[in-house]
């Protein structure tokens, strides 16, 4: 079951180099490298979300996880 409050919160998130540098190990990451990493993470997220949606639509019961 989906929680609209959580979904709305995530929809308003900004994922950029500033966001990445808030995580341990990325504090001193150069701007250009941080931008590339964020782009790679966004591409990975698109792949994972697409896969989950595709698998969910292929389920015979279609009730979710």
LOLO-137362 format. One line per 2 residues: for each residue x, y, z of C-alpha. Coordinates in steps of 0.2 Angstrom, whole numbers. Last residue first. Example, Ala and Ser with C-alpha at 12.3 -4.5 7.8 and 13.67 -1.06 7.14 Angstrom:
# residues 2
68 -5 36; 62 -22 39
# end
This chain:
# residues 65
24 -34 -15; 10 -28 -26
-8 -35 -29; -5 -38 -48
-10 -56 -45; -3 -62 -62
13 -51 -59; 19 -43 -76
14 -26 -71; 24 -27 -55
39 -33 -65; 38 -19 -76
36 -6 -62; 51 -14 -53
62 -14 -68; 57 4 -73
61 10 -55; 78 1 -55
83 8 -72; 77 26 -67
86 25 -50; 102 19 -59
101 34 -71; 98 46 -56
113 38 -47; 124 40 -62
119 59 -64; 122 61 -45
140 54 -47; 144 65 -62
138 80 -53; 149 75 -38
164 73 -49; 161 90 -56
159 99 -39; 174 90 -31
170 78 -17; 175 85 0
160 80 10; 157 64 -1
163 51 12; 149 54 24
134 61 15; 129 79 14
140 81 -1; 127 72 -12
114 85 -8; 126 99 -14
130 89 -30; 112 87 -34
96 78 -29; 82 89 -25
68 82 -15; 50 87 -18
44 71 -26; 51 62 -10
40 72 2; 24 69 -10
27 50 -10; 29 50 9
13 59 11; 4 48 -2
8 32 7; 6 17 -5
0 0 0
# end
